[in-house]
Amino acid sequence: MTVLVTDTGFAPDDWIDGYIPLVALSDTPDELYSLGIDLTRPELDQRDLDRVKRVLPRTGLIRIFVRSFGDTSALTLARSLRDAGYEGRLRAHGAMLARFYTFARRAGFDEVELTPVQARMQPREHWRNELDWTPVNRVPRPRGSAKYSGTS
């Protein structure tokens, strides 16, 4: 049983319609049911991205696999889908750290899917969307300086 992380905390997975892999997506728009699409690789070629974009109006949930902790391609794909007008649920799963939840939310993800092991290792209180987060404004080190005190 998977655990979902949202801004309100942990919740059980409530998606009951299952997932269709990208290779099984139909291009015919007459299917009226709500699709769940499982993207096992976040890098899509233009043909696959166009195929996903064609079915966005009838897609209820898109699940994007995050391959490693430093993998930003899933964030890029999430932003691309939101920019294309997708308003359904967007879910990240795979190698996710609680510390990156804010990045995932800002990229357009609504939720993160965890395995029970991941949920035990990173409890609910670790997952929070830091709404007032801003990037650290670092003072550059002067060239040729071995040590920089930070004062002028």
PyMOL commands that set and color helices and strands:
alter all, ss='L'
color gray80, all
select helices_A, chain A and resi 22-24+46-54+56-58+73-83+98-107+116-121+124-126
alter helices_A, ss='H'
color red, helices_A
select strands_A, chain A and resi 3-6+9-12+20-21+35-39+59-66+89-94+111-114
alter strands_A, ss='S'
color yellow, strands_A
deselect
rebuild
show_as cartoon
